[in-house]
C-alpha cells in the first residue's frame, strides 16, 4: 500500500511539474507513444461516416472509412457502435430515420455491408452481448411527450428484432452485464 501511495505521489508531482511548466510557457510533457497498435471505430453523426482509426507507435491515422445511411439530403446520424466479441463484425445504429432508425451490420475486416434491420425511434447506444448472439439498442425517442420508450433486442445471425422491451423515457446509455443476463439503461 505504501508503494502505491508513493507511486501515486510521484505521478502527481510529475503532472504538477508538467502543468507548471506549461503554465510558465514551457511545453507540456507528451505521454509516451503506445508500444502496440490499437484500433478504434469512430462514428461521425453529421456526415454519416464511420472511420477505422489505428493508433500506435507511429501515431494515429485513418486507415479506412465508409458512409452509413440512406438519406442523402439529411443525416442518418450513425450513433451507437458495438463490436462482436469475436471481432468479426461491428454494428452501427443510425439515430434518424423515416420515421424509424436502423441497425447496420458490417464486416470488421473489410467494412463490407452485411445487413440491416429497422428499429424504433432514434436508436442510440448499442452493445453486443458477451456470447455474441444479440445486439441490444436503446431507442431514444425524441418525438412527442416524455413517455416510456423501449429497448430493441436483435439477433446477430439473422438481424431480426426479437424483442422490444419498454423502459424509461428517452433511454440513451446502454450496458449489458458481463454474463449477458441484465441490461441497464440510462434515461433522461
Secondary structure, 3 states (H helix, E strand, C coil): CHHHHHHHHHHHHHHHHHHHHHHCCCCCCCCCCCCCCEEEEEEEHHHCEEEEEEEECCEEEEEEEEECCCCCCCCCCEEEEEECCCCCEEEEEECCCCCCCEEEEEECCCCCEEEEEECCCCEEEEEECCCCCEEEEEECCCCCCCCEEEEEEEECCCCCEEEEEEEEECEEEEEECCCCCCEEEEEC
